Amino acid sequence: MRAYVVFSSAEPALVVTREPIQSREAVNGFRRIGCEKFFAREVPIDLVENLYGHQYDVVLKGIDQGDGLRVLDYNGRRIFRYLPLTDLGPAYRCDLSSPTAAPTLESSPTAALSMPTPTSQIPLA
């Protein structure tokens, strides 16, 4: 499993996918949800699992039933409140609006910011 914070024309979203973001399955998943242009940063899956608990389990069931990519959280304020920026992985960018576009790995390093580490699950209410 992989998790990514995705920045697109809408609010940031946290997505979970079985495949790496560069895979055809993940790209098709982004097309399916209408996300044609975006930047994404990988998030450690164990952190996502610990923060989201039961909601993460529900999303995994959806992925196991055939959805290759599922949105776990679409509340940008909550995502930025609970995910430490220091834990974000490599940056990806993608423009699916042209027929030959594919996600590519950016060469920029993650900014080192000091953020507190969450110790409990995220309240989804």
N, C-alpha and C positions, 0 to 999 in steps of 0.2 A: 504494500500500500504506500501511496505517496500523498502528501498534502501540499497545497500551494495557496498563498495569498495572491489573488488575481486583481489587478487594477485595470479597469476598462472605463468606458464612457459612463457606466453606472457606478454605484457605490462599490468599494472593495468587497470581495467575496472570498470565503475560504472554501476551497474545493478539495475533494478526496477522489483519487483515481487509482486504479490498480496498476496502470502503466505509467512510465515516465512521460513528462509533458511533451517531449518531442515525438512520441509515438503517434502513428496514424489513428489509433483508437482514441487517444486523448484529444487530438486535434478535431476529430469527428464529434466528440463529446462537446467541445467548445462551440463548434458550429451548430450543434443541435440546440444548445441553450441560447443561441443568438449572440455569442461573444466572438466577433470577427477580428478585433484588434485589442491587444492587451499586453501588459507587462505582468510577470509573475515572479514570485520568490518562493522557493521551497521552504517548508516548515517541517521540523522533525516530527515524524508521525507519532512517536511515543508522547511527545508534549501535547499534541492534538488529542490523542486518546485520553490522557490524564485530565485535560481541561474540560473536554466535552462529555466524557463519561457515556451515559445512556444514549444521548443524541448521536454520538459517534457510532455506537452499536447499531442504531436504527439505519444510519446511512450505509454501513457495511452490508446490512441485509439487502438493501436496494442494489448495491454493486454486485452482490452475489446472485441476484435475480436477473442480471443481464445488463444493468446500466453501468457503463464503463467509467462514467464520471458523474459525481453527485455534488451538489452544493451543500456544504455543512452549515455555513453561516453566511448571511448576506447583510449583516448589520456591521457596517464599517467602524462605527464607534466602539462596539464591543470587541471586534477583532483587534483594533489598535490598543484598546485598554488592557487586554489580557495576553497578547502575544509579544514577548520581548523582541525588539528589533535585532538584538545581538544574536538571536537564534535563527534568523532567516538565512537561507542558503543562497546558492547562486541565482543570478537574475536571468530571466528569459524574456524575450520579446517575440511577439507574433503578429503578423498582419495577414489575415485570411481573406482579405477583400480582393486580392489578386490571385489568379489561378495557380501561380507558381510559388506562392509564399509558403514558408514553413517556419516553425519556431527555431530560434537560434540562441545559443548561449552567449550572453554578454560577458565581457571581460572585466567588468567593474567589480571590485571587492565589496563586501558588505561593510557598511559604516559601523564602526565600533562605538556604540552608545551605551551608557550605563542605565539599565532598566531593572526594576525589581522583578524577581521571578514569582509568578503566581503560585500559590500553594494549595488552592482549592479549585473545584470545578466551577465553570462559568455559569452564572444564573441566566437561563434563557428566557426569563419572563420579562 
